[in-house]
Amino acid sequence: MVAVGIAAAAAALVAPLGGTPSYLPVPRVDRREQAFVAAQDRDRAAAAARSGLHFDVRVVGERVRRFGAATARATDEAAATELGELRAAFEVARRRHGDAPLITLRSVQTAAFLSALRRWEATGVIDAELEELGGDLPRAVGANCWSVGRRLRLSEAERRTLFRIRWAELVGAVDVVPFAPSLNEWRAYFRFLLEHPEGGPGPDGPRRRLAYVNALARRDPEYPSRFARGVILSQLGEAQAAAEAFGAFLEGPRTTPLRPWARNHLAAALAALPPGDPPP
């Protein structure tokens, strides 16, 4: 209790008084879990290099590549056809061989994707493998300001997470265990997007961050989504909605160090309401 009191008092001293909130919490990512996942991927890819993969599983891998190539070339009709073929091939392979070989395929393609990204950074050349496994990622990197020169802003762990989530979505198994991303992967994914929103740091950034917060809240009950919504809505000048979000956050656990911030942000949002507007 003493420790909690000291933490709350310290938070109160640094909590901003009035003004537009600037601190947006990001989800905490378990780096040890990321390292464990990376090691598993490497082991599976090495085992596949020694023993090979079933024909039906290789068909799934080829379909992933065909879809990526169609997406990279912006041929929407072909991409839609390839996506249907990919998901059908995935179901056939899963029915005949189970989940484990497909998990191994994902590890093999993850390793190839990471290698293709490293070559792109080194040479500036988008090769066929990057098109096949990354799809329109090179275009997205430029449009979203996800690089400095040729150096991507994504760490290797974030690149791995991005590919694994995309792979699960492509085969239609984003909510199917064991292909579904883990909570830690969703946290890493949305953390990156909150820090580097799609479209870059333009005027649409806050709206995009609000969408990420809402999506993350559906998957991570520990993330302080109400506080985050209040921050973003304050930045958007929506004082009424921001006050409601901070008020809802303050109805939650009383031990969070964000409470002094939320109280001050709530007071600022209420003060920004036009005369005559009812408080939330």
Secondary structure, 3 states (H helix, E strand, C coil): CHHHHHHHHHHHHHCCCCCCCCCCCCCCCCHHHHHHHHHHHHHHHHHHHHHCCCHHHHHHHHHHHHHHHHHHCCCHHHHHHHHHHHHHHHHHHHHHHCCHHHHHHHHHHHHHHHHHHHHHHHHCCCCHHHHHHHCCHHHHHHHCCCEECCEECCCHHHHHHHHHHHHHHHCCCCCCCCCCCCHHHHHHHHHHHHHCCCCCCCCCHHHHHHHHHHHHHCCCCCCCHHHHHHHHHHHCCCHHHHHHHHHHHHCCCCCCCCHHHHHHHHHHHHHCCCCCCCCC
